[in-house]
């Protein structure tokens, strides 16, 4: 089975497709608050999934990292308006130190396609 990589760099690829499974790298965005960052991250996820031949209704699992768990409600307010209500993924959310201090949220998804 072949492996396809989108936006391949020296360190990582933004997406890896193996068979009918799409693995996205953690998506982050800059912005003044967790809501704007979450909107931008979810837009990136939508774009990458479309390029991989799938969409948010096919997300199997999502892992969400918050730099501060106090931002949980703000992130959820954006997530809840975006997620496919008929096909919500398995999800975990945790607090952790992200790659740079300006990042408030990072989201990683695995999706099916085909």
C-alpha positions in Angstrom: 0.0 0.0 0.0 1.4 3.4 -1.0 2.0 6.3 1.3 1.3 9.8 0.1 2.6 12.9 2.0 1.1 16.4 1.7 3.3 19.5 2.3 6.3 17.4 3.1 9.2 19.2 4.8 12.5 18.1 6.2 11.0 17.5 9.7 7.4 16.5 9.0 4.5 16.4 6.6 1.2 18.2 7.2 -0.7 15.1 6.2 0.1 11.5 5.6 -2.3 9.2 3.7 -1.9 5.5 4.0 -4.6 3.5 2.3 -7.9 5.0 3.4 -6.6 6.7 6.5 -5.5 10.3 6.7 -3.2 11.4 9.5 -2.8 15.2 10.1 0.1 16.8 11.9 -0.9 19.0 14.9 -2.4 22.2 13.5 -1.8 25.5 15.3 -2.5 29.1 14.4 -1.7 32.5 15.8 -4.4 34.9 17.0 -5.4 37.0 20.0 -7.4 34.4 21.8 -8.3 30.7 21.8 -11.5 31.2 19.8 -9.8 32.8 16.9 -6.9 30.3 17.0 -9.4 27.4 17.1 -11.3 28.8 14.1 -8.1 29.1 12.1 -6.9 25.6 13.1 -10.3 24.1 12.1 -10.1 25.9 8.8 -6.6 24.4 8.2 -8.0 20.9 9.1 -10.9 21.4 6.6 -8.4 22.4 3.9 -6.0 19.5 4.5 -8.8 17.0 4.7 -10.3 18.2 1.4 -6.9 17.9 -0.3 -6.6 14.4 1.0 -10.1 13.5 -0.4 -12.1 13.5 2.8 -13.9 15.9 5.2 -14.7 16.5 8.8 -17.6 14.0 8.8 -15.0 11.2 8.4 -12.8 12.2 11.3 -12.2 9.2 13.5 -10.3 10.7 16.4 -9.3 14.2 17.5 -6.6 15.1 20.1 -6.8 18.6 21.4 -4.0 20.3 23.4 -4.6 23.5 25.2 -1.8 25.6 26.7 -4.2 26.4 29.6 -7.2 24.3 30.4 -9.0 27.5 31.4 -9.5 27.9 27.6 -11.6 24.7 27.4 -15.0 26.5 27.2 -13.7 29.0 24.6 -12.3 26.2 22.4 -15.4 24.1 22.8 -17.7 27.0 21.7 -15.9 27.0 18.3 -15.5 23.3 18.1 -19.2 22.7 18.8 -20.3 25.0 16.0 -17.8 23.2 13.6 -18.0 19.5 14.4 -20.3 17.3 12.3 -23.2 16.7 14.7 -24.1 13.4 13.0 -20.6 12.1 13.0 -18.6 13.4 16.0 -15.2 11.8 16.4 -13.7 10.2 19.5 -11.9 13.0 21.2 -9.5 13.8 24.0 -8.5 17.2 25.3 -5.6 17.9 27.6 -3.5 20.8 28.9 0.2 20.9 27.8 3.0 23.2 26.9 2.8 23.8 23.2 5.7 24.4 20.8 5.7 28.2 21.2 4.1 30.5 23.8 1.8 32.3 21.3 0.0 29.0 20.5 -3.1 28.4 22.7 -4.5 25.3 21.0 -3.2 22.5 18.8 -5.5 19.9 17.2 -4.5 16.6 15.7 -7.0 14.5 13.7 -7.1 11.1 12.0 -9.7 10.6 9.3 -11.0 8.0 7.0 -11.4 8.5 3.3 -13.0 6.6 0.5 
